[in-house]
Amino acid sequence: MAPPLPSSSMAPPRLIHSGTGLLDTCSQIPPPPPSSAVAAKMSGPTTDTPAAIQICRIMRPDDANVAGNVHGGTILKMIEEAGAIISTRHCNSQNGERCVAALARVERTDFLSPMCIGEVAHVSAEITYTSKHSVEVQVHVMSENILTGTKKLTNKATLWYVPLSLKNVDKVLEVPPIVYLRQDQEEEGRKRYEAQKLERMETKWRNGDIVQPVLNPGVTMKLMDEVAGIVAARHCKTNIVTASVDAINFHDKIRKGCVITISGRMTFTSNKSMEIEVLVDADPVVDNSQKRYRAASAFFTYVSLNQEGKPMPVPQLVGDSEAWVGLTIGPDSCTLCSSQTSLIRRVVTAAPETEDEKKRFEEGKGRYLQMKAKRQGHTEPQP
């Protein structure tokens, strides 16, 4: 039996149900204790604006990958949905011009544990920092076995959003500030903001300010994960899973009517992991005056699993074995409301220039060693 509707005197629910699922598997989140960082109140005309929300959804068979676990792209899409909800709510919490929070960047996303079909995904999003024109949202994903009640942390991610005016999507509005429980929280957030801003400016394909594509970013990220998975599977010919995603940068808008091509190539292999670079290019069909442009880019890390689900060594990358995998999507699918996507998969085997290949390999090795050093300083379980 569904819970009763809240009366006008009740506080608004702190739980949002997204997508198909069993509503009776979830309950409203009680307000956290004042000492919790989640309890930080937002400034605005009302004190009811939540600092944290949660999306719950049961994982269905159509959410599965070829191994029977939940598709990594599905999890990325849910993470983006939670971030978009809480950041858009916050950016409209004060009187003024209405806006929608646009995804600008996804920081490194860790896949700590697989999620199984039949489990309930609890996607918790919290605003942890605001600058004048951006919002930092930290997201944690828990999986719940509804038969035993067991829960485990499966994913962590940090996302950055900017508020775009509904009247003019090229206009970035100011973000209402949040109130921090401690002064050091604001200082730590400012350091994270400056770090990601510096990294964005150093991105190879930077083209002005990073903005949200017209194509739903969650859909884009899922397609990027699919392409990376194809590259990894062709290389290993075994069961592969997403281990982590490096920063995903959106360099330019993907507008309606564009044909987008998502390409993936392997750039580095360690003993048990593979780094795949994924590029998203948009080709305007109607406007012949605009040339094809780079819309987004990211690095995905995959691992190969044996029959027991344990990581196993992967074939090492050699120059002659490099392959490109492309995913081309027609203009009819480049809409926010499209539920059908026409896909054309093509594989082109072509090794780039030797010097370029060596350079990409060394850059990938540097990223791998840097993240390995960070992991060794953490106590949380890694895939």
PABA-620557 format. One line per field, with one value per residue: residue number from 1; x, y, z of N, C-alpha, C in turn; residue in one letter. Coordinates in steps of 0.1 Angstrom, whole numbers, plus 2048, in hexadecimal, padded with zeros to 3 digits. Example, Ala and Ser with C-alpha at 12.3 -4.5 7.8 and 13.67 -1.06 7.14 Angstrom:
seq	[1/2] .
nxx	[884/880] .
nyy	[7C7/7EA] .
nzz	[84E/847] .
caxx	[87B/889] .
cayy	[7D3/7F5] .
cazz	[84E/847] .
cxx	[884/881] .
cyy	[7DF/800] .
czz	[84E/84F] .
type	[A/S] .
END
This chain:
seq	[1/2/3/4/5/6/7/8/9/10/11/12/13/14/15/16/17/18/19/20/21/22/23/24/25/26/27/28/29/30/31/32/33/34/35/36/37/38/39/40/41/42/43/44/45/46/47/48/49/50/51/52/53/54/55/56/57/58/59/60/61/62/63/64/65/66/67/68/69/70/71/72/73/74/75/76/77/78/79/80/81/82/83/84/85/86/87/88/89/90/91/92/93/94/95/96/97/98/99/100/101/102/103/104/105/106/107/108/109/110/111/112/113/114/115/116/117/118/119/120/121/122/123/124/125/126/127/128/129/130/131/132/133/134/135/136/137/138/139/140/141/142/143/144/145/146/147/148/149/150/151/152/153/154/155/156/157/158/159/160/161/162/163/164/165/166/167/168/169/170/171/172/173/174/175/176/177/178/179/180/181/182/183/184/185/186/187/188/189/190/191/192/193/194/195/196/197/198/199/200/201/202/203/204/205/206/207/208/209/210/211/212/213/214/215/216/217/218/219/220/221/222/223/224/225/226/227/228/229/230/231/232/233/234/235/236/237/238/239/240/241/242/243/244/245/246/247/248/249/250/251/252/253/254/255/256/257/258/259/260/261/262/263/264/265/266/267/268/269/270/271/272/273/274/275/276/277/278/279/280/281/282/283/284/285/286/287/288/289/290/291/292/293/294/295/296/297/298/299/300/301/302/303/304/305/306/307/308/309/310/311/312/313/314/315/316/317/318/319/320/321/322/323/324/325/326/327/328/329/330/331/332/333/334/335/336/337/338/339/340/341/342/343/344/345/346/347/348/349/350/351/352/353/354/355/356/357/358/359/360/361/362/363/364/365/366/367/368/369/370/371/372/373/374/375/376/377/378/379/380/381/382/383] .
nxx	[809/806/817/805/7FA/80C/801/7F9/805/81A/83E/850/856/876/87F/883/874/87F/87A/870/865/862/84E/848/85E/86D/872/86A/885/890/897/8B9/8D0/8D9/8F5/8FF/90F/8FF/8E9/8EC/8DE/8CE/8D0/8B6/893/885/887/884/891/8A3/8C3/8CC/8C2/8B1/8B0/89D/89D/892/8A7/8A3/8A0/8A5/8B8/8D0/8F2/907/912/8FF/8FE/8F5/8F5/911/90D/8F3/8F3/903/8F1/8DC/8E9/8EF/8D4/8CC/8DE/8D6/8BC/8BE/8D0/8C2/8AB/8B7/8C2/8AC/8A1/89F/88E/88B/89A/890/8A0/8B3/8C7/8E5/8FA/91C/934/941/951/96B/95D/957/954/94C/941/92F/90C/8EF/8D5/8B3/8B9/8B5/8BD/8CB/8CF/8E0/8E2/8F4/8F9/917/928/927/92E/930/924/920/918/921/91C/91A/918/90C/908/8F5/8EF/8D4/8CB/8AC/8A1/8B1/8B8/8D1/8E9/900/91C/91F/926/937/936/93E/92E/92B/917/907/8F1/8DA/8C8/8A5/899/8AE/8C4/8DF/8E7/8F7/8ED/8EE/8F7/8E5/8F3/8FF/8FC/917/920/939/955/96B/960/957/96F/97C/96B/96E/989/986/976/987/99A/98D/986/99E/9A7/994/999/9B1/9AA/9AC/99A/98C/973/96A/953/948/92B/909/8FE/8E4/8D9/8D0/8E5/8E8/8E1/8F4/90C/906/907/922/92E/926/934/94E/94E/94B/964/975/96C/970/98C/994/983/974/95F/958/959/94F/967/96E/967/978/97A/95E/959/945/947/93A/919/901/8EC/8C9/8C3/8DC/8F5/905/924/933/952/96A/98A/9A5/9BC/9CF/9DD/9DF/9EA/9D2/9BE/9AD/9AF/998/993/979/967/951/941/930/91C/90D/8EF/8DB/8E5/8FB/911/91F/939/943/947/959/947/947/95C/96E/97E/97D/980/985/982/98B/979/97A/969/962/95D/973/98D/9A3/9C2/9C8/9CB/9E8/9EB/9F3/A02/9F9/9E1/9CE/9AD/991/971/952/933/917/8FD/8DE/8CD/8B2/8B2/8BD/8B0/8A0/88A/88A/884/88C/8A8/8BC/8D6/8F6/90F/932/952/972/992/9B0/9CF/9DD/9F5/A16/A24/A10/A01/A12/A14/9FA/9F9/A0C/A01/9E9/9F5/9FF/9E8/9DD/9F1/9EF/9D4/9D7/9E8/9D7/9C3/9D0/9D3/9BA/9A0/98A/978/984/97D] .
nyy	[7F4/816/832/84C/86B/889/8A2/8C6/8D1/8C1/8BB/8BE/8A1/88F/87E/872/861/851/848/827/810/801/811/80C/802/815/830/850/866/86C/88C/893/891/8B0/8B2/8A6/8A8/8A7/8B5/8D0/8EF/900/921/937/93F/92D/915/8FB/8F1/8D5/8C9/8B1/895/877/85D/841/821/802/7E9/7DE/7C2/7CE/7E0/7D4/7CA/7B7/7A4/7A0/7B1/7D2/7EA/800/818/81E/823/83A/84B/84D/859/872/87B/87E/892/8A7/8AD/8B6/8CC/8DC/8E2/8F0/906/914/91C/936/955/960/95F/943/923/908/8EE/8E7/8CC/8CE/8C2/8A2/894/87D/85C/842/81F/80A/7F2/7D7/7DA/7C8/7B9/7BD/7C7/7E5/805/820/840/85A/87D/89A/8BD/8CC/8E2/903/91A/93B/937/91B/8F9/8E1/8BF/8A2/87F/860/83E/823/800/7EB/7CC/7C0/7AA/7A1/7B8/7C2/7DB/7ED/802/80E/821/840/863/884/8A1/8BE/8DA/8F4/910/917/92F/92C/93D/944/92F/932/942/945/943/951/93D/934/938/91F/916/90E/8F6/8F6/90B/901/8F0/8FF/909/8F2/8EA/900/8FB/8E3/8EC/8FF/8ED/8DC/8EF/8F8/8E0/8DC/8F2/8EA/8D5/8C4/8C7/8DE/8F6/913/91B/8FF/8EF/8E2/8C8/8C8/8AF/897/894/87D/869/86C/865/84A/83E/843/833/81A/819/819/801/7EF/7F2/7E8/7CE/7C2/7C3/7B3/79D/791/790/7B1/7CE/7EF/802/81C/83E/858/87C/88A/89F/8B8/8C8/8D8/8E1/8C8/8C9/8C6/8B3/8AD/896/87F/871/858/84F/837/82E/81A/824/81E/802/7F2/7D8/7CC/7DD/7F3/810/825/83D/852/863/87D/888/8A1/8A7/8BF/8BD/8CC/8E7/8F0/901/8FE/8EB/8C9/8C1/8BE/8B1/8A4/893/878/861/83F/824/802/7E0/7BE/7A0/780/75F/75D/776/786/79E/79B/796/7AB/7AC/7BC/7DC/7E2/7F3/7EB/7DF/7F1/7FD/80F/816/820/831/83B/853/85B/87A/87B/870/882/891/89D/88F/877/854/83F/834/835/821/81E/808/809/7FC/805/7FC/809/814/830/84B/842/851/861/84D/842/859/85C/844/848/85E/852/83F/850/85B/843/83B/851/84F/836/83C/84C/83A/829/838/837/827/81B/800/7F5/7EE] .
nzz	[800/7F7/807/81A/80B/812/828/827/83C/842/83F/820/80D/810/7FE/7DD/7C3/7A7/786/77B/794/7B5/7CA/7E5/7F0/7FA/811/821/827/847/857/85B/878/888/88A/874/854/83F/847/842/83C/821/814/80E/804/812/82C/827/811/806/810/808/7F4/7EB/7D3/7CB/7BC/7AE/79F/77F/767/74D/754/754/74D/736/746/75A/770/77D/764/75F/753/758/773/773/766/779/78E/782/77F/79A/7A3/792/79A/7B5/7B3/7A1/7B0/7C5/7B8/7B1/7C9/7D2/7CD/7AC/78B/77A/776/769/775/766/75C/75F/764/76D/787/790/791/7A5/7A3/7BB/7C2/7B3/7A8/7AB/797/7A1/7B9/7CE/7C5/7D6/7D2/7DE/7E0/7E7/7ED/7EF/7EB/7E0/7C6/7B7/79F/79C/7A7/7BE/7C0/7D3/7CF/7DB/7D6/7E1/7E3/7E9/7F6/7F5/7FF/814/821/821/81B/805/7FC/7DC/7C8/7C4/7BD/7B0/7A5/790/78C/778/779/760/74F/749/737/726/71C/719/72D/74B/76C/78E/7AC/7C8/7E8/800/823/837/84F/85B/859/84C/83A/825/81B/813/7FF/7ED/7E5/7D7/7C3/7B6/7AD/79B/789/77F/773/75F/74E/744/734/715/700/706/702/705/720/734/72D/731/71C/703/6FE/715/731/740/72F/71C/72B/731/717/711/724/71A/701/70B/718/703/6F6/70B/70E/6F5/6F5/70B/70A/71E/73C/744/759/764/775/77E/776/767/768/758/73E/730/713/700/6F5/6EC/6D4/6C9/6AC/6A5/69A/6AD/6B5/6C7/6D2/6DB/6E9/6F3/70B/71E/731/74F/765/76D/764/74D/73A/72A/711/70A/6F2/6E8/6CC/6BA/69E/68C/679/66D/66D/658/659/670/67C/684/6A6/6C6/6E1/6FA/712/722/739/73E/755/754/761/75E/764/773/774/78E/795/79B/797/77B/769/74C/728/71B/70E/6EC/6D1/6B7/6BC/6C3/6C2/6B5/6C1/6B6/6BC/6AD/6AC/6A0/696/69E/6B8/6C9/6DE/6FC/704/6F7/6F5/6E6/6D5/6B9/6B0/6A1/69F/69A/692/690/688/68E/692/6A2/69C/6A6/6B9/6C4/6D0/6E3/6F3/6FD/70B/71F/72C/736/747/75A/766/770/783/794/79F/7AA/7BF/7CF/7D5/7E6/7FC/807/81A/812/801/7E2/7BF] .
caxx	[800/80E/815/7FB/7FF/80E/7F8/7FF/80D/826/84A/851/85E/884/882/87D/874/882/87A/868/86B/858/84E/846/86B/874/86B/86F/891/88E/8A1/8C5/8D3/8E0/904/903/912/8F3/8DF/8EE/8D2/8D0/8CB/8AB/887/87F/891/880/899/8AB/8D1/8CF/8B7/8B4/8A7/89D/897/896/8AE/89B/8A8/8AA/8C3/8DC/8FC/908/916/8F4/8FD/8EF/8FE/917/907/8E6/8F6/907/8E5/8D5/8F2/8EC/8C7/8CB/8E5/8CE/8B0/8C2/8D6/8B8/8A3/8BE/8C4/89F/89C/89D/886/894/898/890/8AB/8B5/8D5/8EB/906/928/940/941/95F/96E/953/95C/94B/952/93B/924/8FE/8E8/8C7/8AB/8BD/8B1/8C7/8C8/8D8/8DF/8E9/8F6/900/922/92E/922/936/927/91D/920/914/928/913/921/90E/910/8FF/8F5/8E6/8CD/8C4/89F/89E/8B9/8BA/8DF/8ED/90E/91F/923/92C/938/939/93C/92A/92A/90C/906/8E3/8D8/8BB/89B/896/8B9/8CD/8ED/8EA/8F9/8E8/8F6/8F3/8E3/8FD/8FB/902/91F/921/946/95C/975/959/956/97C/97F/963/975/995/981/971/992/9A2/986/986/9AB/9A8/98B/9A0/9BC/9A5/9B1/98F/984/96D/962/94E/942/91C/901/8F9/8D5/8D7/8D0/8F3/8E8/8E0/902/915/904/90C/930/932/924/93F/95A/94D/94E/972/97B/968/978/99A/995/97B/96F/956/95F/951/955/96D/96D/967/97F/971/956/958/93C/94E/930/90B/8FD/8DE/8C0/8C6/8EA/8F9/910/92C/93A/95D/972/996/9AC/9C8/9D9/9DA/9E7/9E9/9C4/9B4/9AD/9A9/992/98F/96C/965/943/942/923/91C/900/8EA/8D4/8EE/907/91C/926/940/943/94F/95A/93D/94A/967/970/986/977/989/97E/989/987/976/979/95C/95E/95B/97F/995/9AD/9CB/9C2/9D5/9EE/9E9/9FE/9FE/9F2/9D4/9C5/9A1/987/963/949/925/911/8EF/8D7/8C7/8A5/8B3/8C3/8A6/89F/87F/88B/885/891/8B5/8C1/8E4/8FE/91C/93C/95F/97D/99F/9BA/9D9/9E1/A04/A1D/A27/A03/9FD/A1B/A11/9ED/9FB/A13/9F7/9E1/9FD/A00/9DB/9DC/9FA/9EA/9C9/9DB/9ED/9CC/9BC/9D8/9D1/9AC/99D/97E/97B/985/979] .
cayy	[800/822/83B/856/877/892/8AE/8D2/8D4/8B9/8C0/8B8/895/891/873/873/855/854/83D/81C/809/7FE/81C/808/7FD/821/839/85D/867/876/896/88E/899/8BD/8B1/8A0/8B1/8A7/8BE/8DE/8F5/909/92E/939/944/923/90C/8ED/8EC/8CB/8C8/8A4/88E/869/857/832/81A/7F4/7E7/7D4/7BB/7D6/7E8/7CB/7C9/7A9/79B/79E/7BB/7DE/7F1/80B/824/820/829/848/852/84F/863/87F/87F/883/89F/8B1/8B0/8BD/8D8/8E5/8E7/8FA/912/91B/91E/944/95C/965/959/934/91D/8F9/8EB/8DF/8C5/8D4/8B9/897/891/86E/854/834/813/803/7E4/7D5/7DA/7BD/7BA/7B9/7D0/7F3/810/82C/84A/866/889/8A5/8C9/8CE/8EF/90C/927/945/932/90D/8F1/8D4/8B4/895/875/853/834/817/7F6/7E4/7BF/7C2/79D/7A0/7C5/7C6/7E7/7EF/80E/809/82B/84E/86C/892/8A7/8CD/8DF/902/914/91D/935/926/946/944/924/936/94B/93E/94B/94F/932/938/932/916/919/903/8F3/8FA/914/8FA/8E9/908/90B/8E6/8EB/909/8F5/8DA/8F4/904/8E2/8D7/8FA/8F7/8D4/8DF/8FB/8E3/8CB/8C6/8CB/8E9/8FF/91C/916/8F2/8F0/8D6/8C5/8C7/8A1/894/890/870/860/86C/85D/83C/83A/844/827/80F/819/815/7F3/7E8/7F2/7E0/7C0/7BE/7C2/7A8/791/78B/799/7BD/7D7/7FD/804/82A/848/865/888/88B/8AD/8BC/8D4/8E0/8DC/8BF/8CE/8BE/8B3/8A9/888/87E/865/856/847/832/828/816/82C/818/7F6/7ED/7C9/7C7/7E7/7F9/81E/827/84A/853/871/87F/893/8A5/8AB/8C5/8B9/8D7/8F2/8EC/90B/8F9/8DE/8BF/8C6/8B5/8B4/89F/889/872/855/834/819/7F5/7D4/7B1/797/771/759/75F/785/78C/7A4/792/79E/7AF/7AD/7C9/7E4/7E4/7FC/7E5/7DA/7FC/7FE/819/812/82C/830/846/854/864/887/879/86C/88D/899/89A/886/86B/847/836/839/82D/820/817/805/806/7FA/808/7F8/812/819/83E/84D/83B/85B/864/841/842/864/858/839/84E/866/848/839/85A/85B/836/83C/85B/84A/82B/842/851/82F/823/840/836/81B/815/7F5/7F8/7E3] .
cazz	[800/7F6/812/817/806/81D/82A/825/848/843/838/813/80E/80C/7F5/7D0/7BC/799/77D/77F/7A0/7BF/7D3/7F2/7F5/7FF/81B/821/82F/852/858/862/884/885/889/867/849/836/84C/83F/837/816/816/804/80A/81B/833/823/806/80C/80D/803/7EF/7E7/7C9/7CD/7B0/7AD/793/777/75D/742/758/755/742/730/751/763/77A/778/75A/765/74D/75F/780/770/763/785/795/77C/782/7A8/7A3/78B/7A2/7C1/7AF/79B/7BB/7CD/7B0/7B0/7D6/7D5/7C3/7A2/77E/77A/76F/769/778/75B/75F/759/765/776/78C/790/796/7A9/7A4/7C6/7C3/7A9/7AC/7A5/793/7AC/7C5/7CD/7C5/7DE/7CD/7E7/7DB/7F1/7E9/7F8/7E9/7D5/7C3/7B2/793/79B/7B3/7BF/7C5/7D5/7CE/7E0/7D2/7E9/7DE/7F4/7F3/7FC/806/821/827/820/812/803/7F4/7CE/7C0/7C8/7B2/7B2/799/790/784/777/777/754/74F/740/72C/71D/721/719/738/758/778/79B/7B4/7D6/7F1/80B/830/83B/85E/860/84F/844/82F/81A/816/80C/7F3/7E4/7E0/7CD/7B8/7AE/7A7/78F/77F/778/76A/754/745/73E/72B/708/6F7/70C/6F8/70D/72D/732/72F/72F/70E/702/700/723/734/745/724/716/733/72F/70A/712/72B/711/6F8/712/71B/6F7/6F4/715/70B/6E9/6F9/715/706/72A/743/749/761/766/782/781/76B/76A/766/74B/73B/725/70D/6F9/6F4/6E1/6D1/6C2/69E/6A3/69A/6B6/6B4/6D4/6CF/6E7/6E6/6FF/70B/728/738/75A/766/76E/761/740/739/71C/70F/703/6EC/6E2/6C2/6B5/690/688/66C/667/66B/650/65B/67C/67A/68E/6B2/6D2/6EB/708/713/72F/73A/746/759/755/765/759/76F/771/776/79C/797/7A0/78D/775/760/73F/71E/71B/702/6E3/6C6/6AB/6C0/6C7/6BA/6B8/6C0/6B5/6BE/6A6/6B0/697/69B/6A5/6C6/6D0/6E5/70A/707/6EF/6FC/6DC/6D0/6AE/6B1/697/6A4/690/698/687/68E/688/69C/69F/69B/6B1/6C3/6CB/6D8/6EF/6FC/704/715/72B/734/73D/752/765/76D/778/78F/79E/7A5/7B3/7CC/7D6/7DB/7F1/808/80B/821/80C/7F8/7D4/7B7] .
cxx	[809/80C/80C/802/801/804/800/808/819/832/84A/85A/86D/888/87B/87F/876/881/870/86E/85F/859/84E/853/873/86C/871/87B/88E/899/8AD/8C8/8DB/8EF/908/905/906/8E9/8E1/8E3/8D6/8CA/8C0/89E/881/889/88E/889/8A3/8BA/8D5/8C2/8BB/8AA/8A9/897/89B/89C/8A7/8A5/8AD/8B4/8D1/8E6/8FD/90C/90A/8F3/8F7/8FA/904/911/8FA/8E8/8FB/8FB/8DD/8DC/8EF/8DE/8C6/8D2/8DD/8C2/8B4/8C8/8CB/8AF/8AA/8BF/8B7/899/89A/895/88F/891/899/89A/8AB/8C4/8DB/8F8/912/934/93D/94F/960/962/958/951/951/94D/930/916/8F7/8DA/8BE/8AE/8B7/8BC/8C3/8D3/8D6/8E8/8E9/8FD/90B/92A/927/92B/92B/91E/91C/91C/91B/91E/91B/916/914/905/900/8EB/8E0/8C7/8B7/89A/8A5/8BA/8C8/8E1/8FC/910/924/92A/92D/93B/937/939/929/91F/90C/8F7/8E2/8C9/8B1/897/8A2/8C4/8DC/8F1/8EB/8F5/8F1/8EF/8F0/8ED/8F7/902/90A/91F/92E/94D/965/96D/959/964/980/978/969/981/991/97D/97C/99A/99B/986/993/9AC/99F/992/9AB/9B7/9A8/9A6/987/97F/964/95D/947/933/915/8FD/8EA/8D1/8D9/8DE/8F3/8E8/8EE/90C/913/909/91C/935/930/930/94C/95A/94F/95D/979/978/96F/986/99C/98F/976/964/95D/954/957/95A/96C/96C/96E/975/96B/954/94F/942/945/923/909/8EE/8D6/8C3/8D4/8EB/905/917/935/945/965/97F/99E/9B9/9D3/9D4/9E4/9E6/9DB/9BA/9B7/9A8/9A5/98E/983/96A/957/944/933/924/90E/8FC/8E3/8DC/8FB/913/924/92C/93F/94C/94F/950/940/956/968/979/97F/981/981/988/983/984/976/96B/958/95C/967/987/9A0/9B6/9C4/9CE/9DB/9EC/9F5/9F9/9F6/9E4/9CA/9B9/998/97A/95B/93B/91E/902/8E9/8D1/8BA/8A6/8B9/8B9/8A5/895/880/88C/88B/89E/8BA/8D0/8EA/90C/926/949/969/98A/9A9/9C3/9DD/9F0/A0A/A20/A1B/9FF/A06/A18/A04/9F0/A02/A0A/9ED/9E8/9FE/9F3/9D9/9E4/9F4/9DE/9CC/9E0/9E2/9C4/9C3/9D7/9C3/9AA/991/981/97B/981/985] .
cyy	[80C/82B/846/863/881/89E/8BA/8D6/8CC/8BF/8B8/8AB/897/885/874/866/858/847/832/815/807/809/818/802/809/828/846/85E/871/880/891/896/8A5/8BC/8AB/8AA/8B2/8B1/8CD/8E4/8FF/917/930/93E/93A/91A/8FE/8E8/8E2/8CC/8BB/89D/87F/864/848/82C/80C/7F2/7DB/7CD/7C4/7E0/7E0/7CD/7BA/79F/799/7A8/7C8/7E6/7FE/818/828/827/837/850/856/85A/871/884/885/891/8AA/8B6/8B9/8CB/8E2/8EA/8F2/907/91A/91D/92C/94A/962/95E/94A/92E/90E/8F7/8E2/8D9/8CA/8CA/8AE/893/881/867/846/82A/809/7F4/7E3/7D6/7D0/7C0/7B5/7C1/7DE/7FC/81C/836/857/871/894/8B1/8CC/8DB/8F6/918/930/93F/922/906/8E4/8CA/8A7/88A/867/849/827/80D/7EE/7D7/7BF/7B5/79C/7AD/7CA/7D2/7E8/7FB/809/814/838/857/87B/899/8B7/8D1/8EE/906/91C/923/92E/930/946/93A/927/93F/943/948/948/944/938/931/928/91A/90C/902/8F8/902/90C/8F2/8F2/909/8FE/8E6/8F4/903/8EB/8E1/8F9/8F9/8DD/8E2/8FA/8EB/8D6/8E8/8F5/8D8/8CE/8CC/8D6/8F3/909/916/908/8F4/8E3/8D4/8C5/8B8/89E/88E/882/866/860/864/84E/837/83A/837/81B/80E/814/806/7EA/7E7/7E8/7D1/7BB/7BB/7B5/79B/789/794/7A5/7C6/7E5/7FE/812/832/854/870/888/89A/8AF/8C9/8DD/8DA/8D2/8C2/8C4/8BF/8AF/89A/887/870/863/84B/843/82C/825/81E/826/80C/7F4/7DE/7C5/7D2/7ED/807/820/836/84A/862/872/88B/895/8AB/8B1/8C1/8C4/8E3/8EE/8F5/906/8EC/8D5/8C4/8BC/8BA/8B0/895/884/866/84B/82A/80C/7EA/7C8/7A7/788/76C/75B/76E/78C/792/79B/79B/7A0/7AF/7BB/7CF/7E5/7EC/7F7/7E0/7E4/7FC/809/813/81F/828/83C/847/85F/870/885/875/877/896/894/88F/879/85E/83D/83C/82F/82D/819/815/803/805/7FD/805/800/817/827/83F/848/845/85F/859/840/84D/861/84E/83F/856/85D/842/843/85B/84E/837/846/856/83E/831/847/845/829/82B/83F/828/814/80A/7FA/7EC/7DB] .
czz	[800/802/80F/813/812/81D/828/831/84A/83B/82B/814/809/803/7E8/7C9/7AD/791/782/78C/7AA/7CA/7E2/7F8/7FB/809/81B/82B/83B/852/860/86E/880/883/87B/85C/83F/83A/849/838/82B/819/80B/80C/813/821/82F/818/80B/807/807/7FF/7ED/7DD/7CB/7C1/7B0/79F/78B/76D/751/747/758/74A/73E/73B/75B/76E/774/76F/760/75F/753/76C/77D/76D/76F/78E/790/77F/790/7A9/79D/793/7AE/7BE/7A9/7A6/7C2/7C5/7AE/7BE/7DA/7CA/7B9/795/77F/772/770/76C/76D/760/758/759/76F/77A/78C/797/799/7A9/7AE/7C7/7B9/7B0/7A4/7A1/79E/7B9/7C3/7CE/7CD/7DA/7D6/7E2/7E6/7EB/7F3/7F7/7DE/7D3/7BD/7A7/792/7A8/7B3/7C6/7C7/7D6/7D3/7DB/7DB/7E2/7EA/7EF/7FB/802/813/828/826/816/811/7FA/7E6/7C6/7C7/7BD/7B7/7A5/79B/787/783/774/76A/753/745/735/722/722/720/724/745/764/784/7A3/7C2/7DF/7FB/818/834/84B/863/855/846/838/823/813/80E/7FF/7E9/7DE/7D5/7C1/7AF/7A7/79A/784/777/76E/75E/749/73E/734/71D/6FF/6FC/701/700/71A/72A/736/72D/721/70E/703/70F/727/739/73A/71D/71D/731/722/70A/719/722/707/6FF/715/70F/6F4/6FE/712/6FF/6EC/701/710/713/730/748/750/762/774/787/774/76F/766/758/749/72F/71F/705/6F8/6E9/6DF/6C9/6B3/69B/6A2/6A3/6B4/6C1/6D1/6DB/6E2/6F3/6FF/715/72E/743/75B/766/76B/753/740/72B/71C/706/6FF/6E6/6D9/6BC/6A7/68C/67A/665/663/665/653/667/679/686/69A/6BD/6DC/6F9/707/721/72E/743/749/75B/75B/75F/764/76A/774/785/79F/79C/795/788/76C/752/735/71D/70D/6F9/6D7/6BB/6AF/6C4/6BD/6BF/6B8/6C0/6B6/6B8/6A8/6A6/69D/6A2/6B3/6CE/6D6/6F3/70D/6FF/6F7/6F3/6D6/6C5/6AE/6A5/69D/699/697/68D/68E/686/693/698/69D/6A8/6BC/6CB/6D4/6E4/6F8/704/70E/721/733/73C/749/75D/76C/775/784/799/7A5/7AE/7C0/7D5/7DD/7E7/7FE/80D/811/81B/803/7EA/7CB/7B3] .
type	[M/A/P/P/L/P/S/S/S/M/A/P/P/R/L/I/H/S/G/T/G/L/L/D/T/C/S/Q/I/P/P/P/P/P/S/S/A/V/A/A/K/M/S/G/P/T/T/D/T/P/A/A/I/Q/I/C/R/I/M/R/P/D/D/A/N/V/A/G/N/V/H/G/G/T/I/L/K/M/I/E/E/A/G/A/I/I/S/T/R/H/C/N/S/Q/N/G/E/R/C/V/A/A/L/A/R/V/E/R/T/D/F/L/S/P/M/C/I/G/E/V/A/H/V/S/A/E/I/T/Y/T/S/K/H/S/V/E/V/Q/V/H/V/M/S/E/N/I/L/T/G/T/K/K/L/T/N/K/A/T/L/W/Y/V/P/L/S/L/K/N/V/D/K/V/L/E/V/P/P/I/V/Y/L/R/Q/D/Q/E/E/E/G/R/K/R/Y/E/A/Q/K/L/E/R/M/E/T/K/W/R/N/G/D/I/V/Q/P/V/L/N/P/G/V/T/M/K/L/M/D/E/V/A/G/I/V/A/A/R/H/C/K/T/N/I/V/T/A/S/V/D/A/I/N/F/H/D/K/I/R/K/G/C/V/I/T/I/S/G/R/M/T/F/T/S/N/K/S/M/E/I/E/V/L/V/D/A/D/P/V/V/D/N/S/Q/K/R/Y/R/A/A/S/A/F/F/T/Y/V/S/L/N/Q/E/G/K/P/M/P/V/P/Q/L/V/G/D/S/E/A/W/V/G/L/T/I/G/P/D/S/C/T/L/C/S/S/Q/T/S/L/I/R/R/V/V/T/A/A/P/E/T/E/D/E/K/K/R/F/E/E/G/K/G/R/Y/L/Q/M/K/A/K/R/Q/G/H/T/E/P/Q/P] .
END
